[in-house]
Amino acid sequence: MQEMILILDFGSQYTQLIARRVRELNVYCEIHPYDNIPEIENDIKGVILSGSPYSVHDPEAPNPDLSNYRGKFPLLGVCYGAQFLVKSNGGSVVPSDIREYGRANLSFVDKGT
């Protein structure tokens, strides 16, 4: 069996670009909609959650059940996918005072909680 990266599409305009970059690394990947998640197979080595036009604070925002994947595979969230992983793991997603486009410097803030 060929190893595979599963991409869950939340409606991002970048999903195809993400898949292309993965494939350029000679890694097989499949794109599936977030509301039609395939069964776990032995060839899945990681899952990428793509972006969405939604915020996790929107009432209609996608909220899939990832319990079959959480803890079994590495999960990478891009844009909405990152928001979703943070919120579904007990974190908080708050708006920024500024918008970021392009490169951004990230840092870890430990509030001692």
PyMOL commands that set and color helices and strands:
alter all, ss='L'
color gray80, all
select helices_A, chain A and resi 15-24+80-88
alter helices_A, ss='H'
color red, helices_A
select strands_A, chain A and resi 4-9+28-33+44-49+75-77
alter strands_A, ss='S'
color yellow, strands_A
deselect
rebuild
show_as cartoon
